[in-house]
Amino acid sequence: MIFIFYFLYICRKLNKIIMKNKYLSIKSLMLITLMSLFSTQSLFAQLPNGSIAPNFELIDLDGTTHKLYEDYTDLGYTVFLDFSAIWCSPCWSYHQTHALKDVYENHGPSGYPGVSPNTTNDVMVFFIEGQGGTLAELNGGSGSQGDWVSGTTYPIIPTYSGTNSTSIASAYSIGYWPTVYQVCPDRTLTECGTTTSPYSLISACLPPPSMNDDARSFMSNSAGSGCSSVSPEISIQNYGLNNLTEVKIDVSLNGVFQYSTIFDEIWSNATNSYQPLNLATLSMVDVLLDPVTGLVNGDVISIDVDMPNGVVDTDPLNNQLISFAVDLGFDNAYWDGQLTIDVAGDNQNSWYLKQVSNNSIIASGFGGVTGLSIAGPPLTLTFNECYTLQSINGANLAYTVTDAMGNVVLDGSASSVEDFDNFTTGNEVWTVAVNDKSISSFNVFPVPAKDLLYVEGEYDCLRVIDLLGKEVLYSTYAKTINISTLKNGLYILEITSSNKKFNKKIQISK
């Protein structure tokens, strides 16, 4: 396991395993360890709002077992999960507001301990001590902010040895304390924060399934990942009362239909074979579609899911609009050296860097990272590979990724709940002889350039490409290139010689 220390941050990665086949992507959880501003716990990159809440089976202090889906969400309850640590002052302050106690007592399950006889019977609440605090600490012992047990009417979930484990906090991507999630009956979650009026939030939840044939679709993590091509990835949920046996999926590019597929079977690891799709109500499955090729930056991929069980979807309005712009990113980043990452924000802006071919996470963290260097096996980049930086809950916060040669391979801001930016690794920059001449005889100057660019060395032609991938200048062989018409900024100089291409970052500054 590789640990990267940067100020208060510690990152640990495990590979996220994806089995790719014609249709299906089987995901495992992405394990990341990180020290946040408020904690020293293991965590994942934050779960974005709208994600499906991981199911759990947990035992409370009284010995009662609770199953999230079977006991609560699937019965129509909205569930509030308060992930806290016993030493955490902000956690204690929120606990003392009694907001969750009040919502439990007035709206919790009928007949449960502490619930009013006049309950609306539509809410459940859990306090989850996420760091393995002892029973003595929960009761106000040394190291605790206070007595968390006395006066708490809703179930308390301990995670010390012999009961549950702190893996529940990892499964829910807890990056700081407290983290409060609202889980709707459709199993989707929202981070609701330390609200003093949680009951007002449940109106945003969808009503329980009521139609026979209803399929919902969601954009999955990694949906926008890719470089020369993109393999769209979506999630499908059966929101109908009948088991879901098939759906039709249409893929379009810039409004032009590309292909359609009938998704009716899934891969079974148990049998190492495809099995007919038979999705129970509210169950979900991830679908990896065939790649869309021939893309350029800015192309828009749209996906429509219809015809559940071969009939018209009875409620198409509950489908998420799946449409995203393609960002093919920087091409030919230098791979054999350190990669430097800068991400603005704080612990509520999480990110990870993923190697696309095997969907493995090589680095992750939160905003507030400046100059985090990724180097040394196994975190060095791979030659001829596509990488994606994903930012979650970025809120227009800036990020920059720079390779070992000083190329700014990613530079932008996260403008959505989930934002993706990509780059590829290629030839080592200026490390291969051109027409059998030593590399020392091949030079480009000045750096930065103003109006003229001087090129030493024999070549066939060159292109100047902006960071959006657009060619802004073309020239056949010449020692002096007029760049006076180009704006200030970073560009890629692509030189072709004897059917070989060589790339170098140049900067124009006037």
C-alpha positions as CSV (number, residue, x, y, z in Angstrom):
1,M,0.0,0.0,0.0
2,I,1.4,3.4,-1.0
3,F,0.9,6.4,1.3
4,I,1.4,10.0,0.2
5,F,1.9,12.5,2.9
6,Y,0.9,16.1,2.3
7,F,0.3,18.3,5.3
8,L,-2.7,16.7,7.0
9,Y,-3.6,14.4,4.1
10,I,-2.9,10.7,3.8
11,C,-4.1,8.9,0.7
12,R,-4.4,5.2,0.3
13,K,-5.6,3.4,-2.8
14,L,-7.1,0.2,-3.8
15,N,-8.0,-0.7,-7.3
16,K,-11.6,-0.3,-8.3
17,I,-12.3,-3.5,-10.3
18,I,-14.5,-3.4,-13.3
19,M,-15.4,-6.4,-15.3
20,K,-16.1,-5.2,-18.8
21,N,-18.2,-7.2,-21.2
22,K,-20.7,-6.3,-23.9
23,Y,-23.1,-4.7,-21.6
24,L,-22.3,-4.9,-18.0
25,S,-19.8,-3.2,-15.6
26,I,-19.5,-4.8,-12.2
27,K,-18.1,-2.3,-9.8
28,S,-16.3,-2.7,-6.5
29,L,-15.9,0.0,-4.0
30,M,-13.0,2.4,-4.3
31,L,-10.9,2.4,-1.1
32,I,-9.1,5.6,-0.3
33,T,-7.6,6.6,3.0
34,L,-7.3,10.3,3.7
35,M,-6.9,12.6,6.7
36,S,-9.5,15.4,6.5
37,L,-9.8,18.6,8.3
38,F,-11.9,17.0,11.0
39,S,-10.8,13.4,11.1
40,T,-8.1,10.8,10.6
41,Q,-10.3,8.1,9.2
42,S,-10.3,6.0,6.0
43,L,-12.6,7.2,3.3
44,F,-13.6,7.1,-0.3
45,A,-14.1,10.0,-2.6
46,Q,-17.4,11.5,-1.6
47,L,-20.6,9.9,-2.8
48,P,-22.3,12.5,-5.1
49,N,-25.9,13.4,-4.4
50,G,-28.2,11.1,-6.3
51,S,-26.0,8.1,-5.7
52,I,-27.5,4.8,-4.5
53,A,-27.0,4.3,-0.8
54,P,-25.1,1.1,-0.1
55,N,-27.2,-1.4,1.7
56,F,-26.2,-2.4,5.2
57,E,-27.0,-4.8,8.0
58,L,-26.0,-3.3,11.3
59,I,-26.6,-4.1,15.0
60,D,-27.4,-1.3,17.4
61,L,-26.5,-0.9,21.1
62,D,-29.6,-2.8,22.1
63,G,-28.7,-5.8,19.9
64,T,-31.4,-5.1,17.3
65,T,-30.4,-5.8,13.7
66,H,-31.3,-3.2,11.0
67,K,-31.3,-3.7,7.3
68,L,-31.4,-0.5,5.3
69,Y,-33.4,-1.7,2.2
70,E,-35.4,-4.5,3.6
71,D,-36.5,-2.9,6.9
72,Y,-36.8,0.8,5.8
73,T,-36.4,2.2,2.3
74,D,-38.3,-0.6,0.6
75,L,-41.1,0.0,3.0
76,G,-41.4,3.7,2.2
77,Y,-39.3,5.2,5.0
78,T,-36.9,8.1,4.5
79,V,-33.7,7.4,6.5
80,F,-31.3,9.9,8.0
81,L,-27.8,8.7,8.8
82,D,-25.7,10.7,11.2
83,F,-22.0,9.7,10.8
84,S,-20.1,11.1,13.7
85,A,-17.0,10.6,15.8
86,I,-17.1,10.7,19.6
87,W,-14.3,13.2,19.9
88,C,-15.7,15.6,17.2
89,S,-16.8,18.9,18.6
90,P,-19.0,19.9,15.5
91,C,-20.7,16.4,15.8
92,W,-21.5,17.0,19.5
93,S,-22.9,20.5,18.7
94,Y,-25.2,19.0,16.1
95,H,-26.2,16.1,18.4
96,Q,-27.1,18.7,21.1
97,T,-29.6,20.5,18.7
98,H,-31.8,17.3,19.0
99,A,-32.9,17.9,15.4
100,L,-32.7,14.2,14.6
101,K,-34.2,13.2,17.9
102,D,-37.2,15.4,17.2
103,V,-37.7,14.1,13.7
104,Y,-37.4,10.5,15.0
105,E,-39.9,10.9,17.8
106,N,-42.5,12.7,15.7
107,H,-42.1,10.8,12.4
108,G,-40.4,7.5,13.2
109,P,-41.7,3.9,12.7
110,S,-44.9,3.2,14.6
111,G,-44.3,1.3,17.8
112,Y,-40.6,1.8,18.0
113,P,-39.1,2.9,21.4
114,G,-39.4,6.6,21.9
115,V,-41.7,7.2,18.9
116,S,-44.9,9.2,19.5
117,P,-48.2,7.4,19.1
118,N,-49.2,10.2,16.7
119,T,-46.2,9.6,14.4
120,T,-46.4,10.1,10.7
121,N,-44.6,6.8,10.4
122,D,-42.4,7.7,7.4
123,V,-38.8,8.4,8.8
124,M,-36.0,6.4,10.4
125,V,-32.9,7.8,12.0
126,F,-29.5,6.2,12.9
127,F,-26.5,7.6,14.8
128,I,-23.4,5.8,13.5
129,E,-20.2,6.2,15.4
130,G,-17.8,5.8,12.5
131,Q,-14.4,5.4,14.0
132,G,-14.6,2.5,16.4
133,G,-15.2,4.5,19.6
134,T,-15.6,2.3,22.7
135,L,-18.7,1.8,24.7
136,A,-17.2,3.8,27.5
137,E,-16.5,6.6,25.2
138,L,-20.0,6.5,23.8
139,N,-21.2,6.9,27.4
140,G,-19.1,10.0,27.9
141,G,-15.7,8.5,29.0
142,S,-12.3,10.0,28.5
143,G,-11.7,11.3,25.0
144,S,-15.4,11.8,24.2
145,Q,-17.2,15.1,23.8
146,G,-20.0,13.9,26.1
147,D,-22.6,11.2,26.7
148,W,-24.0,10.2,23.3
149,V,-26.3,7.5,24.7
150,S,-28.3,9.2,27.4
151,G,-31.4,10.9,25.9
152,T,-30.9,9.4,22.4
153,T,-34.1,7.7,21.5
154,Y,-33.1,6.5,18.0
155,P,-30.7,3.6,17.4
156,I,-27.0,4.1,18.0
157,I,-24.7,2.0,15.8
158,P,-21.3,1.3,17.4
159,T,-18.3,0.2,15.3
160,Y,-15.9,-1.1,17.9
161,S,-14.5,-4.6,17.6
162,G,-17.1,-7.4,18.1
163,T,-20.1,-5.4,16.8
164,N,-20.0,-3.7,13.5
165,S,-16.9,-2.3,11.8
166,T,-15.8,1.1,10.6
167,S,-16.1,-0.2,7.0
168,I,-19.6,1.3,7.0
169,A,-18.1,4.7,7.1
170,S,-15.8,3.8,4.2
171,A,-18.8,2.4,2.2
172,Y,-20.5,5.8,2.7
173,S,-17.4,7.8,1.7
174,I,-17.2,9.7,5.0
175,G,-14.6,12.4,4.5
176,Y,-15.4,14.6,7.5
177,W,-17.4,14.6,10.7
178,P,-20.3,14.9,11.0
179,T,-21.6,13.8,7.6
180,V,-25.4,13.5,7.5
181,Y,-27.1,11.7,4.6
182,Q,-30.7,11.5,3.7
183,V,-31.7,8.3,2.0
184,C,-35.0,8.3,0.1
185,P,-37.3,5.3,-0.4
186,D,-35.9,4.9,-3.9
187,R,-32.5,4.3,-2.3
188,T,-30.9,7.5,-3.5
189,L,-29.0,9.7,-1.1
190,T,-28.3,13.3,-0.5
191,E,-25.8,14.9,1.9
192,C,-28.1,17.1,3.8
193,G,-25.7,18.6,6.3
194,T,-26.5,19.6,9.9
195,T,-30.0,20.9,9.1
196,T,-32.2,21.8,12.0
197,S,-35.4,20.8,10.0
198,P,-34.7,17.5,8.4
199,Y,-38.4,16.6,8.0
200,S,-38.8,19.4,5.4
201,L,-36.3,17.6,3.1
202,I,-38.3,14.4,2.5
203,S,-40.7,16.2,0.1
204,A,-37.9,16.0,-2.4
205,C,-38.1,12.2,-2.4
206,L,-40.0,10.3,-5.2
207,P,-43.1,8.4,-4.2
208,P,-42.7,4.6,-4.0
209,P,-43.0,2.6,-7.2
210,S,-46.6,2.2,-8.4
211,M,-46.3,1.4,-12.1
212,N,-45.9,-2.1,-13.5
213,D,-43.1,-1.4,-16.0
214,D,-40.9,1.6,-15.1
215,A,-37.1,1.8,-15.6
216,R,-35.1,4.7,-14.3
217,S,-31.7,5.6,-15.7
218,F,-28.7,7.4,-14.1
219,M,-25.4,8.7,-15.3
220,S,-22.7,6.6,-13.6
221,N,-19.4,7.6,-12.3
222,S,-16.8,7.4,-15.1
223,A,-19.5,8.1,-17.7
224,G,-17.4,11.0,-19.2
225,S,-14.1,9.2,-19.0
226,G,-12.2,8.6,-22.2
227,C,-9.6,10.0,-24.6
228,S,-9.7,8.8,-28.2
229,S,-13.1,7.3,-27.5
230,V,-15.7,7.1,-24.7
231,S,-17.5,4.0,-23.5
232,P,-20.7,5.4,-21.9
233,E,-21.6,4.0,-18.5
234,I,-25.0,4.3,-17.0
235,S,-27.0,2.7,-14.2
236,I,-30.5,1.3,-14.5
237,Q,-33.0,0.9,-11.7
238,N,-36.2,-1.1,-11.8
239,Y,-38.8,1.3,-10.5
240,G,-41.7,-0.9,-11.6
241,L,-43.7,-3.5,-9.7
242,N,-42.8,-6.2,-12.3
243,N,-39.4,-7.7,-12.4
244,L,-37.3,-6.0,-15.1
245,T,-36.1,-8.4,-17.8
246,E,-35.0,-6.0,-20.6
247,V,-34.7,-2.4,-21.6
248,K,-33.8,-0.6,-24.9
249,I,-30.8,1.8,-24.8
250,D,-30.3,4.4,-27.5
251,V,-27.0,6.3,-27.9
252,S,-26.8,9.5,-29.9
253,L,-23.9,11.8,-30.8
254,N,-24.7,15.5,-31.3
255,G,-28.3,14.6,-31.7
256,V,-27.6,12.0,-34.4
257,F,-28.6,8.4,-33.5
258,Q,-25.5,6.1,-33.3
259,Y,-26.7,2.7,-32.1
260,S,-29.4,0.9,-30.1
261,T,-29.0,-2.2,-27.9
262,I,-31.3,-4.4,-26.0
263,F,-29.9,-5.0,-22.5
264,D,-31.4,-8.3,-21.3
265,E,-28.6,-10.2,-19.7
266,I,-25.9,-9.7,-17.0
267,W,-22.6,-11.4,-16.2
268,S,-22.6,-13.7,-13.3
269,N,-19.3,-14.2,-11.4
270,A,-20.8,-17.2,-9.7
271,T,-21.3,-19.1,-13.0
272,N,-18.8,-17.2,-15.2
273,S,-21.5,-16.8,-17.8
274,Y,-24.3,-14.5,-18.9
275,Q,-27.6,-14.9,-17.1
276,P,-31.0,-13.4,-18.1
277,L,-31.7,-10.1,-16.6
278,N,-34.3,-10.4,-13.8
279,L,-34.1,-7.2,-11.7
280,A,-36.4,-6.9,-8.7
281,T,-38.2,-3.7,-7.8
282,L,-35.7,-0.9,-6.8
283,S,-32.7,-3.1,-7.7
284,M,-30.0,-1.5,-9.9
285,V,-27.4,-2.6,-12.4
286,D,-24.5,-0.8,-14.0
287,V,-24.3,-0.9,-17.8
288,L,-21.1,-0.4,-19.8
289,L,-22.1,0.4,-23.4
290,D,-20.1,0.0,-26.6
291,P,-17.6,2.8,-27.3
292,V,-18.4,5.9,-29.3
293,T,-15.5,6.7,-31.6
294,G,-14.3,9.4,-33.9
295,L,-14.9,12.0,-31.2
296,V,-13.7,15.6,-31.0
297,N,-13.7,17.9,-28.0
298,G,-17.2,19.3,-27.3
299,D,-19.1,16.4,-28.9
300,V,-22.3,15.7,-26.9
301,I,-23.2,12.1,-26.1
302,S,-26.9,11.5,-25.1
303,I,-28.4,8.2,-23.9
304,D,-32.1,7.3,-23.7
305,V,-33.5,4.3,-21.8
306,D,-36.9,3.0,-22.9
307,M,-39.1,0.0,-23.4
308,P,-38.9,-1.8,-20.1
309,N,-40.0,-5.4,-20.5
310,G,-40.6,-4.6,-24.2
311,V,-43.4,-2.0,-23.5
312,V,-43.5,1.8,-23.3
313,D,-42.1,3.1,-20.0
314,T,-45.0,4.1,-17.8
315,D,-43.1,7.0,-16.2
316,P,-40.3,8.3,-18.4
317,L,-40.2,11.6,-16.4
318,N,-38.3,9.9,-13.5
319,N,-35.3,9.1,-15.8
320,Q,-32.2,11.3,-15.3
321,L,-31.2,13.3,-18.4
322,I,-28.1,11.5,-19.6
323,S,-26.2,13.9,-21.8
324,F,-22.6,15.0,-21.4
325,A,-19.9,16.8,-23.4
326,V,-16.8,15.0,-24.4
327,D,-13.5,16.3,-23.2
328,L,-10.7,14.4,-24.8
329,G,-8.2,16.4,-23.0
330,F,-4.4,16.9,-23.4
331,D,-2.6,14.5,-25.7
332,N,0.8,13.2,-25.2
333,A,1.6,14.1,-21.6
334,Y,5.1,13.1,-20.4
335,W,4.7,9.9,-18.5
336,D,8.1,8.9,-17.1
337,G,8.2,11.3,-14.1
338,Q,6.3,13.1,-11.4
339,L,2.8,14.3,-11.9
340,T,1.8,17.4,-9.9
341,I,-1.8,18.0,-8.8
342,D,-3.4,21.3,-7.5
343,V,-7.1,21.3,-6.5
344,A,-8.8,24.3,-4.9
345,G,-11.5,24.2,-2.2
346,D,-11.7,22.2,1.0
347,N,-12.8,18.8,2.3
348,Q,-16.2,19.0,0.6
349,N,-14.6,19.0,-2.8
350,S,-13.3,15.5,-3.4
351,W,-11.4,14.2,-6.4
352,Y,-9.6,11.2,-7.7
353,L,-7.3,10.4,-10.6
354,K,-8.1,7.3,-12.5
355,Q,-6.3,5.2,-15.1
356,V,-9.1,4.5,-17.6
357,S,-8.0,1.2,-19.1
358,N,-8.4,-0.7,-15.8
359,N,-10.4,1.8,-13.9
360,S,-7.9,1.9,-11.1
361,I,-7.5,4.9,-8.8
362,I,-3.9,6.1,-8.6
363,A,-4.5,9.2,-6.4
364,S,-7.3,10.9,-4.6
365,G,-8.0,13.6,-2.1
366,F,-9.9,16.8,-1.2
367,G,-9.6,20.4,-2.2
368,G,-6.9,22.5,-0.7
369,V,-4.1,20.4,-2.2
370,T,-1.2,22.4,-3.7
371,G,1.7,20.7,-5.4
372,L,0.8,17.1,-4.5
373,S,3.4,15.0,-6.4
374,I,2.6,11.5,-7.6
375,A,5.7,9.5,-8.3
376,G,7.4,6.2,-7.7
377,P,5.9,2.8,-8.5
378,P,3.1,1.9,-8.7
379,L,1.9,5.5,-9.0
380,T,4.0,6.6,-12.0
381,L,2.0,7.1,-15.2
382,T,1.8,4.4,-17.9
383,F,2.9,5.0,-21.4
384,N,0.1,5.4,-24.0
385,E,-2.6,5.5,-21.4
386,C,-5.8,7.6,-20.8
387,Y,-6.3,9.2,-17.4
388,T,-9.3,11.0,-16.0
389,L,-9.5,13.5,-13.1
390,Q,-12.9,13.4,-11.5
391,S,-14.1,16.1,-9.2
392,I,-17.2,15.7,-7.1
393,N,-19.2,18.6,-5.7
394,G,-16.6,20.9,-7.2
395,A,-18.7,24.1,-7.3
396,N,-16.6,25.8,-9.9
397,L,-13.4,25.2,-8.0
398,A,-10.2,25.2,-10.0
399,Y,-7.8,22.3,-10.6
400,T,-4.5,22.0,-12.4
401,V,-2.4,18.9,-13.3
402,T,1.1,19.3,-14.6
403,D,3.4,16.6,-15.9
404,A,7.2,16.3,-15.3
405,M,8.1,18.4,-18.3
406,G,6.0,21.3,-17.1
407,N,3.1,20.6,-19.5
408,V,-0.2,21.7,-17.9
409,V,-2.2,18.6,-19.0
410,L,-5.4,19.6,-17.1
411,D,-6.5,23.1,-16.3
412,G,-10.1,24.1,-15.5
413,S,-12.8,24.1,-12.9
414,A,-15.4,21.6,-11.8
415,S,-18.7,23.1,-12.9
416,S,-21.1,20.3,-12.0
417,V,-21.8,17.8,-9.3
418,E,-19.5,15.4,-11.1
419,D,-17.0,16.8,-13.5
420,F,-14.4,14.9,-15.7
421,D,-11.3,16.0,-17.4
422,N,-9.0,13.7,-19.4
423,F,-5.4,13.5,-20.7
424,T,-3.3,10.9,-22.5
425,T,0.3,9.9,-22.1
426,G,2.5,9.4,-25.2
427,N,6.0,9.7,-26.5
428,E,8.6,11.0,-24.2
429,V,8.9,14.7,-25.2
430,W,12.0,15.4,-27.3
431,T,13.7,12.2,-26.4
432,V,13.7,10.5,-29.8
433,A,16.1,11.3,-32.5
434,V,14.6,13.1,-35.5
435,N,15.9,11.8,-38.9
436,D,18.6,10.0,-36.9
437,K,20.1,13.3,-35.6
438,S,20.8,13.7,-31.9
439,I,18.1,15.3,-29.9
440,S,20.4,18.0,-28.9
441,S,20.4,19.3,-32.5
442,F,16.6,19.7,-32.4
443,N,15.5,22.8,-30.5
444,V,12.6,25.2,-30.2
445,F,13.1,28.7,-28.8
446,P,12.5,31.3,-27.3
447,V,10.6,30.1,-24.3
448,P,8.2,31.8,-23.9
449,A,7.8,32.9,-27.5
450,K,6.3,36.2,-28.6
451,D,5.9,36.8,-32.4
452,L,8.4,34.4,-33.9
453,L,9.3,30.8,-33.1
454,Y,12.6,29.4,-34.2
455,V,13.0,25.6,-34.9
456,E,16.4,23.9,-35.2
457,G,16.3,20.5,-36.9
458,E,15.0,18.9,-40.0
459,Y,11.3,18.0,-40.2
460,D,8.4,17.7,-42.7
461,C,5.7,19.9,-41.1
462,L,4.4,21.2,-37.8
463,R,1.1,22.1,-36.2
464,V,0.3,24.4,-33.3
465,I,-2.7,23.1,-31.4
466,D,-4.5,24.8,-28.6
467,L,-5.4,23.0,-25.4
468,L,-8.9,22.3,-26.7
469,G,-7.4,20.2,-29.5
470,K,-7.9,22.8,-32.3
471,E,-5.2,23.3,-34.9
472,V,-4.5,27.1,-34.9
473,L,-1.4,27.1,-37.2
474,Y,0.2,24.8,-39.8
475,S,3.5,25.1,-41.6
476,T,5.8,23.0,-43.8
477,Y,9.4,23.0,-43.0
478,A,10.8,26.4,-42.0
479,K,13.4,27.6,-39.5
480,T,11.2,30.6,-38.5
481,I,7.5,30.4,-37.7
482,N,5.4,33.5,-37.4
483,I,3.1,33.1,-34.4
484,S,2.1,36.8,-34.1
485,T,-1.6,36.1,-34.8
486,L,-1.9,33.6,-31.8
487,K,-3.2,34.7,-28.4
488,N,-1.2,34.4,-25.2
489,G,-1.4,31.0,-23.6
490,L,-0.2,27.4,-23.7
491,Y,-0.1,25.4,-26.9
492,I,1.1,22.0,-28.1
493,L,3.7,22.0,-30.9
494,E,3.3,18.8,-33.0
495,I,6.2,18.2,-35.4
496,T,6.1,15.4,-38.0
497,S,9.2,13.9,-39.4
498,S,9.5,10.7,-41.4
499,N,5.9,9.8,-40.3
500,K,6.9,10.2,-36.7
501,K,5.2,12.7,-34.4
502,F,6.9,14.6,-31.6
503,N,5.1,16.9,-29.2
504,K,6.2,19.8,-26.9
505,K,4.4,22.4,-24.9
506,I,5.1,26.0,-25.9
507,Q,4.0,29.2,-24.2
508,I,3.1,32.4,-26.1
509,S,3.5,35.5,-24.0
510,K,3.4,39.0,-25.6
